[in-house]
């Protein structure tokens, strides 16, 4: 099975991911959105994601009010 992250975004309370997945041979592909509450993620994971999201949007991480 092949899984690819196609979009990652955040709101003040939730991390949102859109993935596409299907068999390695590409016979079919499905899309799924996942919504994960921030407070269910470990602090170390939130920190890594904070930098990834800020880098994608070219923002100063220290100024981000979502974290």
Secondary structure, 3 states (H helix, E strand, C coil): CEEEEEEEEECCCEEEEEEEEECCCCCCCEEEEEEEEHHHCCHHHHHHHHHHHHHHHCCCHHHCCCC
